[in-house]
Amino acid sequence: MQPKLLILSAIILASLLITPAQGDFQLAQTDGLILDPIDIKATMNTDGTTLIEIHARATNFGSSAISSLNYRIDSLEVTVVQTVVNDTTTTSTAVTLERYTEIVISFPQALDVNESAWIDLTLQSTDLQYEQVDEFSFDLTRLHSEFTFYLSPSVELANFTLTAVLPQDAMLSRESVVPLFPEANSNFTDGESLGFVWFIQSIQPGQIRVFTIRYQTPNDSTVSVQSDPLSLIIIALFGIIVGVVLTLGGPKFYQRVRRIGTVRFVGVTAEEEEVLEVIRQKGGSCPQKDLYTEFDMSQAKVSIILNNLEERGLVRRFREGRENLVHIMEE
């Protein structure tokens, strides 16, 4: 029995020695780390890409040194352009997970307790802008798009500022009831692009913030059409026919829409129908977080779909505790 007790004691002692080291390593990446201030600027380009510039001061209020920082961004198509820590270019790695990307920033020197470091991170994403197609719109001169920035930090953020700059010549959507959510603290323009600024004093780890802008841009493809006289004649005739149809059948169509109530099924996309079907299968109501696990898409994309459905009266979201409940409005 004596050898067995010695072996068991050795195993327990080894586990006690190893476990704290692993725990310290895990905590060193998040525990006690605060980004204050943190400024994020998202500049949208006309080709659908978005340049994200992050400028933040990281301060270590933990109990041990930190050698790296993990920053989460809700994008599945993002690349690292440049990483600078205290004016020194360093390396960072983008790790694509199931529904978001983790950016691992390596510090040139370990960040000791109560020390701070300035971080400048430049990223480029191709899935933060989402094109909306209105199949029933006769206005071919504008393209409708949506920008959604989803924020769920793993560390505390203080004095957080988000600046979103629309593509050149873009303007807020005229068709959207709420083109900007939440309401921006301020806005600006340089004569070519519109910009919106949000400020939040504190965001705790795990808290969720979603920023959405619905906007429209000129449709360059209509330029060649407008220069062709035959195309102009065809468009004019089409417009006359549509006008006659709406004049004769408009009142009846309007009465049918009014009988339907607040629910409008016109223009429901395949992805929107999938979301509605999942809510039906769950009894007509479910937590919003449950929908994130049902689809092979980012949380930002699911949020966009829910925003579109809620704006048209197909679903409603209610706050219950710390989460949102999504309720279908078809019945």
C-alpha positions in Angstrom: 0.0 0.0 0.0 3.0 2.3 0.7 4.2 2.6 -2.9 0.6 3.3 -4.1 0.2 6.1 -1.6 3.5 7.6 -2.7 2.5 7.5 -6.4 -0.9 9.0 -5.6 0.7 11.8 -3.5 3.1 12.5 -6.4 0.2 12.8 -8.9 -1.7 15.2 -6.6 1.4 17.3 -6.0 2.1 17.5 -9.7 -1.5 18.6 -10.5 -1.3 21.3 -7.9 1.9 22.7 -9.4 0.7 22.6 -13.0 -2.9 23.8 -12.5 -2.1 27.4 -11.2 0.3 28.0 -14.1 -2.3 27.1 -16.6 -4.9 29.2 -14.7 -2.5 32.2 -14.6 -1.9 31.9 -18.3 -5.6 32.0 -19.1 -6.4 34.9 -16.8 -3.4 36.8 -18.1 -5.2 37.3 -21.4 -8.4 38.9 -20.0 -8.5 39.2 -16.2 -7.8 42.7 -15.1 -7.2 44.1 -18.6 -9.1 47.3 -19.6 -9.1 49.1 -22.9 -9.5 52.8 -22.0 -10.0 54.7 -24.2 -10.8 52.8 -27.3 -11.7 54.4 -30.7 -12.9 52.4 -33.6 -13.3 53.9 -37.1 -15.1 51.9 -39.8 -14.7 53.4 -43.3 -17.0 51.8 -45.9 -15.8 51.5 -49.5 -17.9 51.4 -52.6 -16.6 47.9 -53.4 -18.2 46.5 -50.2 -15.0 46.3 -48.1 -14.7 48.0 -44.8 -11.5 49.4 -43.3 -11.5 49.1 -39.5 -9.0 51.2 -37.5 -8.7 50.5 -33.8 -6.8 52.8 -31.5 -6.8 51.9 -27.8 -4.8 52.0 -24.6 -4.5 48.6 -22.9 -3.9 48.8 -19.1 -3.0 45.7 -17.1 -4.8 45.8 -13.7 -4.4 42.1 -13.2 -2.0 40.2 -11.0 0.5 39.0 -13.6 2.2 40.1 -16.8 0.4 39.8 -20.1 2.2 38.8 -23.3 -0.8 39.0 -25.7 -4.3 40.4 -26.2 -7.3 38.7 -27.8 -9.7 41.0 -29.6 -13.0 39.7 -30.9 -14.6 41.0 -34.1 -17.9 39.7 -35.4 -16.7 39.1 -39.0 -15.9 35.8 -40.8 -14.1 37.5 -43.6 -11.5 39.8 -42.0 -7.7 40.2 -42.6 -5.1 42.0 -40.5 -3.5 44.9 -42.4 -1.2 46.3 -39.6 -0.5 46.0 -35.9 1.4 48.6 -33.9 2.1 48.5 -30.1 3.7 51.5 -28.6 4.9 52.7 -32.0 6.5 49.3 -32.7 5.2 47.1 -35.5 4.3 43.7 -34.2 2.5 40.5 -35.3 -1.1 39.5 -34.9 -3.0 36.5 -36.0 -6.6 36.2 -37.2 -8.2 33.0 -35.9 -11.6 32.3 -37.6 -14.0 30.6 -35.2 -17.5 29.4 -35.9 -19.3 32.8 -35.8 -16.6 35.4 -35.3 -12.9 36.1 -35.6 -10.4 36.3 -32.8 -7.4 38.7 -33.4 -4.4 37.6 -31.2 -2.1 40.5 -30.8 1.5 39.8 -29.5 3.1 42.4 -27.4 6.8 43.1 -28.2 7.4 43.2 -24.4 5.2 41.7 -21.8 2.8 44.2 -20.2 3.5 44.2 -16.5 1.0 44.9 -13.7 -0.3 48.5 -13.8 1.5 49.2 -17.1 -0.2 50.5 -20.3 0.4 50.1 -24.0 -1.1 51.9 -27.0 -2.4 49.6 -29.6 -3.2 50.5 -33.3 -4.8 47.7 -35.2 -5.9 48.0 -38.8 -8.3 45.4 -40.3 -10.2 44.9 -43.5 -13.5 43.1 -43.7 -15.7 42.1 -46.6 -18.9 41.0 -44.7 -19.9 44.0 -42.6 -21.8 45.6 -45.5 -24.9 43.7 -46.6 -26.7 44.5 -49.8 -30.5 44.6 -49.7 -32.4 43.8 -52.8 -35.9 45.2 -53.2 -37.6 43.1 -55.8 -40.6 45.4 -56.0 -38.9 48.7 -56.3 -39.1 50.5 -59.6 -36.4 52.9 -58.7 -33.3 51.6 -60.4 -31.1 54.6 -59.7 -30.3 53.6 -56.1 -28.7 50.6 -54.4 -29.8 49.7 -50.9 -27.3 48.4 -48.4 -26.8 47.9 -44.6 -23.8 48.1 -42.3 -23.9 46.3 -39.0 -21.2 46.4 -36.4 -21.7 43.8 -33.6 -19.8 44.2 -30.4 -19.5 41.6 -27.6 -16.1 42.3 -25.9 -14.2 39.8 -23.8 -12.5 42.6 -21.8 -13.9 45.8 -20.2 -14.1 48.8 -22.6 -14.2 52.3 -21.2 -14.7 55.6 -23.1 -15.7 53.7 -26.3 -16.1 55.6 -29.5 -17.4 54.2 -32.8 -17.1 56.3 -36.0 -18.8 54.9 -39.1 -18.2 56.6 -42.4 -20.5 55.7 -45.3 -19.3 55.1 -48.9 -18.8 58.1 -51.1 -22.1 59.7 -52.2 -24.1 57.5 -49.9 -27.0 58.8 -47.9 -29.4 57.4 -45.3 -32.1 55.1 -46.7 -35.3 56.9 -47.4 -37.3 53.6 -47.4 -36.2 52.6 -43.9 -38.3 53.7 -40.9 -35.2 53.6 -38.7 -32.2 54.0 -40.9 -29.8 54.6 -37.9 -29.8 52.5 -34.8 -29.1 53.4 -32.1 -29.3 57.2 -32.5 -25.8 58.6 -33.0 -24.3 61.1 -30.6 -23.2 63.3 -33.6 -22.6 63.2 -37.3 -20.4 65.0 -39.8 -19.5 65.2 -43.5 -16.4 66.0 -45.5 -18.4 67.0 -48.6 -18.3 63.5 -50.1 -19.1 61.1 -47.3 -21.4 61.0 -44.3 -20.1 60.0 -40.9 -21.8 59.0 -37.6 -20.3 58.9 -34.1 -21.4 56.9 -31.1 -20.0 57.2 -27.6 -20.5 54.7 -24.7 -18.8 55.4 -21.3 -18.5 51.7 -20.3 -19.1 48.3 -21.8 -18.6 45.3 -19.6 -17.4 41.9 -20.8 -20.2 39.9 -22.4 -22.5 42.9 -22.9 -23.8 43.2 -26.5 -24.0 46.3 -28.6 -25.3 46.4 -32.2 -24.9 49.4 -34.5 -26.8 49.5 -37.7 -26.9 51.9 -40.7 -29.3 51.5 -43.6 -28.1 53.6 -46.6 -28.4 54.0 -50.3 -25.9 54.7 -53.0 -26.2 55.7 -56.7 -26.5 52.8 -59.1 -23.7 53.4 -61.6 -25.1 50.8 -63.9 -28.1 53.0 -64.8 -25.7 55.6 -66.4 -25.3 53.6 -69.6 -29.0 52.9 -69.7 -29.9 56.6 -69.4 -27.6 57.4 -72.3 -29.4 55.0 -74.7 -32.5 56.7 -76.3 -34.1 53.3 -77.0 -33.7 52.3 -73.3 -35.2 55.6 -72.2 -38.2 55.0 -74.4 -38.7 51.5 -73.0 -38.4 52.8 -69.4 -40.9 55.6 -70.2 -43.4 53.1 -71.7 -43.0 50.8 -68.7 -43.5 53.7 -66.3 -46.7 54.7 -68.1 -48.1 51.1 -68.0 -47.2 50.8 -64.3 -49.0 54.1 -63.6 -52.1 53.0 -65.4 -52.2 49.7 -63.5 -51.7 51.4 -60.2 -54.4 54.0 -61.0 -56.9 51.4 -61.9 -56.1 48.7 -59.4 -54.4 50.7 -56.7 -57.4 51.3 -54.4 -58.3 47.6 -54.4 -54.7 46.6 -53.7 -54.5 49.1 -50.8 -57.7 47.7 -49.2 -56.2 44.2 -49.4 -53.1 45.4 -47.7 -55.1 47.1 -45.0 -57.0 43.9 -44.4 -53.8 42.0 -43.8 -53.0 44.3 -40.9 -49.5 45.2 -39.9 -48.0 42.0 -41.4 -46.5 42.4 -44.9 -45.2 39.3 -46.6 -44.0 41.1 -49.7 -40.3 40.7 -50.5 -39.5 38.0 -47.9 -36.1 36.5 -48.8 -35.2 32.8 -48.5 -33.0 33.6 -45.5 -35.8 35.6 -43.8 -38.2 32.7 -44.4 -35.7 30.3 -42.8 -35.6 32.5 -39.7 -39.4 32.7 -39.5 -39.7 28.9 -39.9 -37.3 28.3 -37.0 -39.3 30.6 -34.8 -42.5 28.8 -35.8 -40.9 25.5 -34.9 -40.1 26.9 -31.5 -43.7 27.7 -30.8 -43.7 31.2 -32.2 -41.3 32.7 -29.7 -37.7 32.1 -28.6 -34.7 33.8 -27.2 -32.7 35.7 -29.8 -29.5 33.9 -28.8 -31.1 30.6 -29.8 -31.3 31.8 -33.4 -27.6 32.5 -33.5 -26.9 28.8 -33.1 -29.4 27.6 -35.7 -27.8 29.1 -38.8 -24.4 28.9 -40.5 -23.9 32.7 -40.5 -22.5 35.4 -38.3 -24.5 36.9 -35.4 -24.4 40.3 -37.3 -26.1 38.7 -40.3 -28.8 37.2 -38.1 -29.3 40.6 -36.4 -29.7 42.2 -39.8 -32.4 39.7 -40.8 -34.2 40.3 -37.5 -34.0 44.1 -38.0 -35.5 43.7 -41.5 -38.3 41.5 -40.2 -39.1 43.7 -37.2 -39.2 46.8 -39.4 -41.9 45.2 -41.6 -43.9 44.0 -38.6 -43.2 40.3 -39.1 -41.5 39.8 -35.7 -41.2 41.8 -32.5 -38.4 41.7 -29.9 -39.1 42.0 -26.2 -36.5 42.6 -23.5 -36.7 39.9 -20.7 -33.9 40.2 -18.2 -30.6 40.3 -20.0 -31.7 38.8 -23.3 -34.2 39.5 -26.1 -37.2 37.3 -26.9 -38.2 37.2 -30.6 -42.0 36.7 -31.1 -43.5 36.0 -34.5 -46.4 38.3 -35.5 -48.0 36.2 -38.4 -50.9 34.9 -36.3 
